[in-house]
Amino acid sequence: MSTRAHHGPWGVPLALILIGAWLGHLAWMLTADGLSWRSPVSWLHVALQGYLCTGLFITGHDAMHGTVSRRWWLNAAVGTLACFLFAGLSYRRLVVNHRAHHADPTGERDPDFSTRSQAFWPWLATFMFRYTTLTQLVVMAVQFNVLKWLGVAEWRLWAFWVVPAVLGTLQLFYFGTYLPHRRPDTPEMAPHHARTLPRNHLWGMLSCYFFGYHWEHHESPSTPWWALWRMKDARARASALAGQGEATTR
C-alpha cells in the first residue's frame, strides 16, 4: 500500500472548483426566478446538485487522506469545510471512522460495513445510524431555519438543498460502499475485500468520481480521486502481461 500522498497540481484547484460549484449552483437555485418544482428543468438542476454533493464529500474524503495539499492545515481546512457543507458532518469524527474502515475493511471493527445484513436498505440504515449525530441534525435544522427566515421559500430548501444531499448520500453509499464491499468476496478483491467497477472511465466519473475504483483506492489511499483511473489501467495492463507470461510458459 502506498503511504505517500500523490498531490500533483490539481488537488487544491479541483477542491475549490467543486466547493465553489456546489455553493454557486445552490445559491442560484434558491434565489433564481422561473424555477418551479413542477418544471422538468428544475429537477435536472436537482440531479446536478446531487452530483455536486457527491463531489463535495469526495473532496472531504481526499482531504482525510492528505491528497488535497502538502500542507496539513490546508487539507484539514478543505476537509472541514466540505464535510460541513455536505451535511453538517464533523471532519474529525469522519477521519477517525475512515481510518478504522481502512484498517479492517468489512471486518467487525469497520464502521462502514454491515455484518448483519448484506441487503441494501438494512445496510444503509445501519450505516446512517452509525454516522448520524444529534449535533449534525441540530446544525442542519439551524441552517434550514436561518435560510427560511432570510426569505428562501421552504419548497426550494427541500427540493434544492435537502433532496440533492439525500441523492448524494445514496450515490456515495451505493457506489462507494455497497457495491465495492458487499459479499461474497471474490479472488480479485483480495487483499482489501474491495472490488472495482468494471465499466469505462466515463461511467466511473459519472457514477461516483472514480470512487467505484475501490480496490485501487484501498491499494493506494494516497492516490487522489482524479488519478484512480490511471491505477485501474495500470492494474489491467499488469494483469494482461501476467496472463501472457503464463501462456508462454505452458
Secondary structure, DSSP 8 states (H G I E B T S, - for coil): ---S---TTTHHHHHHHHHHHHHHHHHHHHH-TT--TT-HHHHHHHHHHHHHHHHHHHHHHHHHTT-S-SSHHHHHHHHHHHHHHHHS--HHHHHHHHHHHHHSTTSTT-TT--SS--SHHHHHHHHHHHH--HHHHHHHHHHHHHHHHTT--HHHHIIIIIHHHHHHHHHHHIIIIIHHH-SS--GGGTTTT--B--S-HHHHHHHHTTTTBHHHHHH-TTS-GGGHHHHHHHHHHHHHHHHHHHHHH-
